[in-house]
């Protein structure tokens, strides 16, 4: 829930600030001002260092023999979260940056406003679902909720890739619900990682996610419009497999009732 509140606040704060600025200001000026709160992080670094010192510098603390976590073996749960994050990034980048605007304009005759509206549908559903998804994950467990979210994402991705216009719009809504699961893999990685190894693991996770963000539209552009639809549909099928695996795994590890 806290991770999703963090993402929710960032999305609302940035979008709200840009929308509040005068309309005659250009995008460059508006984005520069909206991004200025990042400077507060630099000002807060000394305070953060005092409140959260390194383990080796903390009073009475001892340095860990493997502070970066590279000596730890990756469990199946961690590998699954890496795959889930990569699938989320692949689907989001390929759909939002390539297939959705391309199909929207060429097949359905939408103008720039229509394509923007479909992207807004996904973002609106994401915002609405973020906090309920975080609350459900805290109550029911992150793994089963992530499984449901990724299954819905897979269905939405396939609908955007192959569906007629009504399914195309519904796929955007399902896609937005899938985006509400962005923070869940991070929480599961944290659960299965020692504190001194968390920074290294999260660095690896971000490398995989950012590489997928690049590869989605890049591969779609190389494949062309028709083949990109097949590629995005295959990403959706992969999301269904990963989501189904998470649901089966959550069911298999459910504790037996106490008699």
N, C-alpha and C positions, 0 to 999 in steps of 0.2 A: 504493500500500500504506500509506504513512504517513497519508494523508488518511482512509482507511478505519479504520486503527487509532485515529486521533483520534476518529472518530465512535463506534467500538466502545467505547472507554474511557469516553466520556461516557455512553452508554446503560447500560453495566454499572455504572458508578459511581453514577449517579442511582437506578436501580432497586434496586441492591444496598443502598444506604444507606437508602432508604425501607423496604425489607423488613426491615432489621436493627433499626430503631427499635421501641420497645415497641408492642404491638398496641393498648393502651388509649389511645394518643395519637390525637388527631383528625387529619384530613387537613390542616387549616390549619397546625397545629403541626409536623407531619411534613414538609410541603413547605417550610415556612419554614426548618427546620433543614437539609433536603437542599439547599436553594438557597444556604445560607450560604457555601459555598466561592467564590461569585462575588465576595465581598468581598476574597478574596485577589488578584483581578485588580487592584483599586484599589491595594492595597498594593504590587503589583509594577510599577505604571506607571513610577515613577522609574527602576527598573532597566532596564525595557524601553526607555525613551527613551535611556538611555546606550548600550545595546547595539545599538540599531537607530535611529540618528539619521536625520533627513530628509536627502535627497540634497543639498539646498541648504545645510544646516548642517554636513554632514560635512566633515572637514578636506580641503582641496583639491578639494572637490566643486563642480560648477557646476549652477546651476538649469536645469532643462529648459524649453524654450520652451512646452511644453504639458504641465505636470505632472499635470493631471487626466485627460489622455487624450481630451478631447472633440474634439480636432482630428484624431484617427485615424479612418479609415474602418473600418467593421465588415466583416470578411471573411465569406464563406459559412460557414466552419467555426464562427465565433463565433455567427452567427445560428442555426445548427443547434443549438448548445449551449443557446442561450436557449430555443428551442422545446422541446428535450428536457427542460430543467428545468421549464418551464411544464406540459408534459404530465405529468410525474411528480407535480407538485403538484396539478394538477387531478384526476388519478386518485385520489391518496391522500386528498384532502379530501372529494371527492364519495362515495367508497366508504366510508371509515371513519366519517365523520361523518353520513352520511345513508342510503345505500342498504343497506349491510350490516346495520345494526341494524334498519332498516325491513323488509327482506325476511326477515331472520332471525326477527323476532317475528310478523309478519302472515302470512307464507306458510309458514314452517317451524315455527312454534310454539315458538321458543326463548325461554327466560327471560333475565334479565340475565346470569346466569352463562354461559349458552350463547353469547350474543353476545360476552361478554368472552373466552370461550375461543377463538372464531374470530379475534378481534383478536390474541390471544396467539399463535395459529398463525402469523399474518403476521409478528409481531415476532420469534418464535423463528427462523423461516426467515431473516429478515433478519440476525439475529445470527450464525447459523451460516454464512451465505454471505458476510458482509462481508469477512473476511480472505482467503478463497480468491479472491473476485472482485478484490480489490485486488492480490493476487499475480499473477493471470492478466493483469490490465491492464498490470502492469509488464513482463511477459514477452512478451505478444502485441500490446500496444498498447491504448490506452484506447478508441479509436474502435470497433474490432470487438467488444470486450467490452461496451461500452455499447450497441451495436446489439443484441446477443443479449439483454442484460438488459431493454431496452425492449420487444423482441418478446415476451418471456415476460410482462412486465408487461401488455402489451396483451391477450394471451390470457387472463391471469388476470382482468383488468378485465371483459372480455366475458363470462367464465364467471360472475362475481359478478352481472353485470347480467341475464343471460338464462338461466343454467343451472339444472338441477334441483339437488336438495340435494347429491348427490355432486360434481357439477361446481362447486357453490357453495363447498364446502370446498376442493376442489382449486384453485379460483380464488384463495382466500385464501392458499394456500401459494405459488402463482405470484406473487401480488401481493407477498408478503414477499420473494421473490427479486428482484423488480423494485426494491424499496426499497433493496437493497444497492448500487444504482448511483447513489445520491444524490450521492456525492462525485466521480464521474467527470467530469461536465460542468465542475466547478470546476477539475480538473486540466487539461482541454483548453483552457479559457479562459486559464489561466495560461500554457500553452505558446505561445499565439498572441497574447500581449499583452506589451508592454514593461513592465518593472518599475514605472516611474513612472506608468503608466496603469492598473495592476492594480486599485487601490482604486476608481477610478471605474467600471471595468467590472464589478467585483463588486457595487458598489452598484446599478448598473442591473439586474444579474442578480437580485439579491435583491428588487428592486421587482417584477419580473415574476413571480418565484416566489411572493412573499407575496400579490400580487394574485390569482394563480391559487388559492392556498390559501383565500382568501376567496370567490372566485367559484364554486368547486366546489359546496359545500353551499348557497350562496345561490341559484344557478341551479336546483339540484335541488329546493329548497323551493318556488321559484316555479313550476316545471314540474309538480310533483305526482308521485305515486308511479310511475304508468305511464310518463309522459313522461320522468321521471328515469332510468328504466331505458334508454330509448332514448338519452338524453344520455350516460350513462356508457358505454354500448356504443359510441357514436360516439367518445368519448375513447379507448377501447381500440383502435378502428380507426385513429385518428390515431397512436396509439403504434406500431401495426404498420407504418404508412407511414414514420414517422420512423426506427424501428429498421431497417427494410429499406433505407432510404436510407443509413444509416450503414454497414451491412454492404456494400452495393454500393460506397460510396465507399472503404471500407477495402480492398476487393478491387482497385479500379481504381488505387489509389496504391501497391499493393504493389510493391516494387522487383524488377526482373528478376534472376534468378540470374546470378551471375558465371561465365562459361565459362572 
